[in-house]
Amino acid sequence: MRITRKYPLLAACVLLAASSFSLPAAAAANVKIPAKVCDVTAYGADGERQQIQLNTEPFQKAIDDCAAAGGGTVRVPAGNYLVAPLQLRSNVRLQLEKNATIVASTVESSYRATPETKSGEAENGWLPFISVANAENVAITGEGTIDGQGAVWWERYRANVRETPARRASTDRPRLIYVKNSRNVLIEGVSLVNSPSFHVVLRYSEDVDVTRTRIATPWHAPNTDAIDPIDSRRVRITWNDIDNNDDHVAIKAEKADPKYPDGVTSDIYIAHNTLRQGRGISIGSESSGGVNNVLVEHNSFIGSMYGLRIKSPRGKGGRVSNVIYRDTKMVDVGVPLVFSGYYKGAPNDQAELDRALAEGGFVVGDQLYPADTDPAQPFDAVKTPHFSHIAVSNLVSTGKSRAAGYIVGVPEAAITDFRFENVKIEADKGLLIRNASVQGRKFEVRARQGEAFILQKDAKLQR
């Protein structure tokens, strides 16, 4: 390990990296919906009475009629509508007027696919509440709310974990909105609350905008990611207010595809979001297919568990490159920076955990990091986490942080070309670096305890 004070000008490098991005200045989606309007109340939906009966049939009939006519807007007036899973179609907008709430049924059987709904099924075997499958030119907009009634599902999860602790990481529950094999999709303005698990999942999709939404669950709601782009391209996530109990954004690349040699997930733009409780803007845990060209800027974190994260483990890792974070503000973020090739849950068995800690390991959140004596393993391009060409600039983090962060590569693939400029972080503990090469200009860490920079095996820091 070494620390030096010689470092070339970083700004030109950051600008050069930014110039390689092909992200559009305007919205990624360009949705154009025909003028036809299908009002769900004209099909028999009732949002006025105490909700005992389901409104699924009139909602789905309105969607299907609009689609059959070549497209149009399915209007949901003010009211509360109890509904089972729905499937949106091409050229259809689901428009929730102000004070309109679609409440998701919690009847488990309705979330199991039939031959007619199989195409909308999520990867975990459940139907999502709203699916967009094999479609294009689709929108979910308005000032209303989609409520997943997640509390029933969260308690089901807890009961399963109490019975089988190994299921702690399971997300064996429906998603709220699931976009699959689709393009030109817009989600704008709506409130998405209390999802059983992840709120918005984008899989194998392109040209998607999620903007000006409110996404919220209470702190005790397990695995309620807000927005997860998976094996997708040209995605914009902007101007959202997110307050959830897991990743604010989780960018994933699950499977390599020769059609996308630079990364199956690419051209992701995340900007102007307010991020409250939750676990950060993340890449991973799956990155085997490669993640390339991610620009994250003008975001504010308030009381989050984590801030900026890349977190892919051995076996699910891959190449993550050309990632820029800039103009970020953080207040009372537990750990502002986590960039790690280790992502393994701490063992439930206390004796096993004690052994790992005695060997020099440590725990961050609920993740176990091994000691820096951890041996190198054979390198595999689609299994080994390897991160490079990452830049962080104009970041200020103040308030109550437990540690400035962790930059920890695996010994067989050190993190390379990781650059900081004009970064200020205050925290109880400093920034730990291992198996990583870090360069910084105007890079300041104020640790209330111990060293500002904690250098472990094969750590290189130039300032």
Residue pairs with C-beta under 8 A, 6 or more apart in sequence:
1 455
1 456
1 457
1 458
1 459
1 460
2 455
2 459
2 460
2 461
3 453
3 455
3 461
3 462
3 463
4 461
4 462
4 463
5 462
5 463
6 462
7 439
7 440
7 441
7 462
7 463
9 441
10 391
10 393
10 419
10 420
10 421
10 439
10 440
10 441
11 393
11 421
11 441
13 391
13 419
14 324
14 326
14 391
14 393
14 419
14 421
17 322
17 324
17 389
17 391
18 295
18 324
20 293
20 322
21 267
21 293
21 295
21 322
21 324
22 267
22 293
23 234
23 236
23 267
23 269
23 293
23 295
24 234
24 236
27 186
27 209
27 211
27 236
28 207
28 208
28 209
28 234
28 235
28 236
28 269
29 139
29 184
29 185
29 186
29 207
29 208
29 209
29 236
30 184
30 207
31 93
31 137
31 138
31 139
31 184
31 185
31 186
32 137
33 71
33 72
33 73
33 91
33 92
33 93
33 137
33 139
34 69
34 70
34 71
34 72
34 91
35 72
36 66
36 69
36 70
36 71
36 72
36 73
37 72
37 73
37 75
38 62
38 63
38 65
38 66
38 72
38 73
38 74
38 75
39 62
39 74
39 75
39 77
40 55
40 58
40 59
40 62
40 74
40 75
40 76
40 77
40 81
41 47
41 58
41 77
42 62
43 57
43 58
43 59
43 61
43 62
43 65
44 55
44 57
44 58
45 55
45 58
45 59
45 62
45 76
45 81
46 53
46 55
46 79
46 81
47 55
47 76
47 77
47 78
47 79
47 80
47 81
47 100
48 79
51 80
51 81
51 82
51 103
52 82
53 82
54 82
54 83
54 84
54 105
55 81
55 82
55 83
56 83
56 84
56 85
56 86
56 105
56 110
59 74
59 76
59 81
59 83
59 86
59 102
60 86
60 87
62 74
63 74
63 86
63 87
63 88
63 89
63 92
63 94
64 89
66 72
66 73
66 74
66 89
66 91
66 92
67 89
67 90
67 91
67 92
70 91
71 90
71 91
71 92
71 137
72 91
72 92
72 93
73 92
73 93
73 95
74 92
74 93
74 94
74 95
75 95
75 97
76 94
76 95
76 96
76 97
76 100
76 102
76 142
76 144
77 97
77 100
78 97
78 98
78 99
78 100
78 144
79 99
79 100
79 101
80 101
80 103
81 100
81 101
81 102
81 103
82 103
82 105
83 102
83 103
83 104
83 105
84 104
84 105
84 107
84 110
85 104
85 105
85 110
85 111
85 117
85 120
85 127
85 128
85 129
85 130
85 131
85 174
86 129
86 130
86 131
87 117
87 119
87 120
87 130
87 131
87 132
87 133
88 94
88 130
88 131
88 132
88 135
88 138
88 140
89 135
89 138
90 135
90 136
90 137
90 138
91 136
91 137
91 138
92 138
92 139
93 138
93 139
93 140
93 141
94 130
94 139
94 140
94 141
94 142
95 139
95 141
95 142
96 102
96 140
96 141
96 142
96 143
96 144
96 145
96 146
96 190
97 142
97 143
97 144
98 142
98 143
98 144
99 143
99 144
100 142
100 143
100 144
100 145
101 144
101 145
101 146
101 147
102 144
102 145
102 146
102 147
103 147
103 149
104 129
104 146
104 147
104 148
104 149
104 176
104 196
105 149
106 149
106 152
106 153
110 127
111 126
111 127
111 129
111 174
112 125
112 126
112 127
113 120
113 121
113 127
117 127
117 131
119 131
119 133
119 134
120 127
120 128
120 131
120 133
120 178
120 180
121 127
121 131
122 128
122 131
122 174
122 175
122 178
122 180
122 201
123 203
124 171
124 172
124 173
126 172
126 173
126 174
126 175
127 174
128 174
128 175
128 176
128 177
128 178
128 201
129 146
129 148
129 174
129 175
129 176
129 177
129 195
130 140
130 146
130 176
130 177
130 178
131 177
131 178
131 179
131 180
132 138
132 177
132 178
132 179
132 180
132 182
132 185
133 178
133 179
133 180
133 181
133 182
134 180
134 181
134 182
135 182
135 185
136 182
136 183
136 184
136 185
137 184
138 179
138 182
138 184
138 185
138 186
139 185
139 186
139 187
139 188
140 146
140 177
140 186
140 187
140 188
140 190
141 186
141 187
141 188
141 189
141 190
142 189
142 190
143 189
143 190
144 190
144 191
145 190
145 191
145 192
145 193
146 176
146 177
146 190
146 191
146 192
146 193
147 193
147 194
148 174
148 176
148 192
148 193
148 194
148 195
148 196
148 199
149 194
149 196
150 173
150 194
150 195
150 196
150 197
150 217
150 221
150 224
151 194
151 221
152 196
153 173
153 174
153 196
153 197
154 196
154 220
154 221
154 222
156 173
157 170
157 172
157 173
157 222
157 223
158 222
160 167
160 170
160 172
161 167
161 168
161 170
165 348
166 348
168 345
168 348
169 345
171 197
171 198
171 223
173 196
173 197
173 223
174 196
174 197
175 195
175 196
175 197
175 198
175 199
175 201
176 192
176 195
176 196
176 197
176 198
176 199
176 200
177 187
177 192
177 199
177 200
177 201
178 201
178 203
179 185
179 200
179 201
179 202
179 203
179 205
179 208
180 203
180 204
180 205
181 203
181 204
181 205
182 205
182 208
183 205
183 206
183 207
183 208
184 206
184 207
184 208
185 202
185 205
185 207
185 208
185 209
186 208
186 209
186 211
187 200
187 208
187 209
187 210
187 211
187 213
188 209
188 210
188 211
188 212
188 213
189 211
189 212
189 213
190 213
190 214
191 213
191 214
191 215
191 216
192 199
192 200
192 213
192 214
192 215
192 216
193 214
193 215
193 216
193 217
194 216
194 217
194 221
195 217
195 221
195 224
197 223
197 224
197 225
198 223
198 224
198 225
198 226
198 228
198 246
199 215
199 217
199 224
199 225
199 226
199 227
199 244
200 210
200 215
200 226
200 227
200 228
201 228
201 230
202 208
202 227
202 228
202 229
202 230
202 232
202 235
203 230
203 231
203 232
204 230
204 231
204 232
205 232
205 235
206 232
206 233
206 234
207 233
207 234
208 229
208 232
208 234
208 235
208 236
209 235
209 236
209 238
210 227
210 235
210 236
210 237
210 238
210 240
211 236
211 237
211 238
211 239
211 240
212 238
212 239
212 240
213 240
213 241
214 240
214 241
214 242
214 243
215 226
215 227
215 240
215 241
215 242
215 243
215 244
216 241
216 242
216 243
216 244
217 224
217 243
217 244
217 245
218 245
219 245
219 277
220 245
221 244
221 245
222 245
222 246
223 245
223 246
224 244
224 245
224 246
225 244
225 246
225 247
225 248
225 249
225 250
226 240
226 242
226 244
226 246
226 247
226 248
226 249
226 278
227 237
227 240
227 242
227 248
227 249
227 250
228 247
228 249
228 250
228 251
228 252
229 235
229 237
229 249
229 251
229 252
229 265
229 268
230 252
230 253
230 254
230 265
230 286
231 252
231 253
231 254
231 255
231 257
231 264
231 265
231 289
232 265
233 260
233 265
233 266
233 267
234 266
234 267
235 267
235 268
235 269
236 269
236 270
236 271
237 249
237 268
237 269
237 270
237 271
237 273
238 269
238 270
238 271
238 272
238 273
239 271
239 272
239 273
240 273
240 274
241 273
241 274
241 276
242 248
242 273
242 274
242 275
242 276
242 278
243 276
243 277
243 278
244 277
244 278
245 277
245 278
245 279
246 278
246 279
247 278
247 279
247 280
247 281
247 282
247 309
248 273
248 275
248 278
248 279
248 280
248 281
248 282
248 304
249 270
249 281
249 282
250 282
250 283
250 284
250 285
251 265
251 268
251 282
251 283
251 284
251 291
251 294
252 265
252 283
252 284
252 285
252 286
252 287
252 291
253 263
253 264
253 265
253 286
253 287
253 288
253 289
253 290
253 291
253 318
254 264
254 286
254 288
254 289
255 264
255 288
255 289
256 264
256 288
256 289
256 290
256 318
256 382
257 264
257 289
260 266
260 289
260 290
261 290
262 290
262 292
262 293
263 289
263 290
263 291
263 292
263 293
263 319
263 321
264 289
264 290
265 289
265 290
265 291
265 292
266 291
266 292
266 293
267 293
268 291
268 293
268 294
268 295
269 295
270 281
270 294
270 295
270 296
270 297
270 299
271 295
271 296
271 297
271 298
271 299
272 298
272 299
273 299
273 300
274 299
274 300
274 302
275 281
275 299
275 300
275 301
275 302
275 304
276 301
276 302
276 303
276 304
277 303
277 304
277 305
278 304
278 305
279 304
279 305
279 306
279 309
279 365
280 301
280 304
280 305
280 306
280 307
280 308
280 309
280 338
281 296
281 299
281 307
281 308
281 309
282 306
282 309
282 310
282 311
283 291
283 294
283 309
283 310
283 311
283 312
283 320
283 323
284 309
284 310
284 311
284 312
284 313
284 316
284 320
284 343
284 385
285 311
285 312
285 313
285 316
285 343
286 312
286 316
287 310
287 312
287 316
287 317
287 318
287 319
287 320
287 385
288 316
288 317
288 318
288 382
288 383
289 318
289 382
290 318
290 319
290 320
290 321
291 318
291 319
291 320
291 321
291 323
292 319
292 320
292 321
292 322
293 322
294 322
294 323
294 324
295 324
296 308
296 323
296 324
296 325
296 326
296 328
297 324
297 325
297 326
297 327
297 328
298 326
298 327
298 328
299 327
299 328
299 329
300 328
300 329
300 330
300 331
301 307
301 328
301 329
301 330
301 331
301 333
301 336
302 330
302 331
302 332
303 331
303 332
303 333
304 330
304 333
304 334
305 333
305 334
305 335
305 365
306 333
306 334
306 335
306 336
306 338
306 365
307 328
307 330
307 333
307 335
307 336
307 337
307 338
307 397
308 325
308 328
308 336
308 337
308 338
308 339
308 392
309 337
309 338
309 339
310 320
310 323
310 338
310 339
310 340
310 387
310 390
311 338
311 339
311 340
311 343
311 367
312 318
312 320
312 341
312 343
312 385
313 341
313 342
313 343
313 344
313 385
314 341
314 342
314 377
314 383
314 384
314 385
314 410
315 383
316 343
316 383
316 385
317 341
317 383
317 384
317 385
317 386
317 410
317 413
318 381
318 382
318 383
318 384
318 385
318 386
319 381
319 386
319 387
319 388
320 385
320 386
320 387
320 388
320 390
321 387
321 388
321 389
321 390
322 389
323 387
323 389
323 390
323 391
324 390
324 391
324 393
325 390
325 391
325 392
325 393
325 395
326 391
326 392
326 393
326 394
326 395
327 393
327 394
327 395
328 392
328 394
328 395
328 396
328 397
329 395
329 396
329 397
330 336
330 395
330 396
330 397
330 398
330 399
330 401
331 397
331 398
331 399
332 399
332 400
332 401
333 397
333 399
333 401
334 365
334 400
334 401
334 402
335 364
335 365
335 401
335 402
335 403
335 404
335 405
335 406
335 427
336 395
336 397
336 401
336 404
336 405
336 425
336 427
337 392
337 404
337 405
337 406
337 407
337 425
337 431
338 364
338 405
338 406
339 387
339 390
339 405
339 406
339 407
339 408
339 415
339 418
339 436
340 367
340 369
340 385
340 406
340 407
340 408
340 409
341 384
341 385
341 386
341 387
341 408
341 409
341 410
341 413
341 415
341 435
342 367
342 368
342 369
342 370
342 408
342 410
343 367
344 367
344 368
345 366
345 367
345 368
346 353
346 363
346 366
346 367
346 368
347 353
347 356
347 368
353 363
353 368
356 368
356 370
357 363
359 370
359 371
359 373
360 370
360 371
360 372
360 373
361 368
361 369
361 370
361 371
362 368
362 369
363 369
364 403
364 406
369 406
369 408
372 434
372 435
372 456
372 457
373 457
374 410
374 411
375 411
376 410
376 411
376 412
377 384
377 410
377 411
377 412
378 412
379 386
379 412
379 413
384 410
384 412
384 413
385 409
385 410
385 413
386 409
386 413
386 415
387 409
387 415
387 416
387 418
388 415
388 416
388 417
388 418
389 417
390 415
390 417
390 418
390 419
391 418
391 419
391 420
391 421
392 419
392 420
392 421
392 423
393 420
393 421
393 422
393 423
394 421
394 422
394 423
395 420
395 422
395 423
395 424
395 425
396 423
396 424
396 425
397 404
397 424
397 425
397 426
397 427
398 426
399 426
401 425
401 426
401 427
401 428
402 427
402 428
402 429
403 427
403 428
403 429
403 430
403 431
403 432
404 425
404 426
404 427
404 429
404 430
404 431
404 445
404 447
404 452
405 425
405 427
405 431
405 432
406 431
406 432
407 415
407 418
407 431
407 432
407 433
407 434
407 436
407 438
408 415
408 432
408 433
408 434
408 435
408 436
409 415
409 434
409 435
409 436
410 435
411 435
411 457
411 458
414 435
414 436
414 437
414 458
415 435
415 436
415 437
415 438
416 436
416 437
417 437
417 439
418 436
418 437
418 438
418 439
419 438
419 439
419 440
420 438
420 439
420 440
420 441
420 443
421 440
421 441
421 442
421 443
422 441
422 442
423 440
423 442
423 443
423 444
424 444
424 446
425 431
425 444
425 445
425 446
426 445
426 446
426 448
427 445
427 446
427 447
427 448
428 447
428 448
428 449
429 447
429 448
429 449
429 450
429 454
430 445
430 447
430 450
430 451
430 452
430 453
430 454
431 445
431 452
431 453
431 454
432 454
432 456
433 453
433 454
433 455
433 456
433 459
433 461
434 455
434 456
434 457
434 458
434 459
435 457
435 458
435 459
436 458
436 459
436 460
437 460
438 459
438 460
438 461
438 462
439 461
439 462
439 463
440 461
440 462
440 463
441 463
443 463
444 452
445 452
445 453
446 452
453 461
455 461
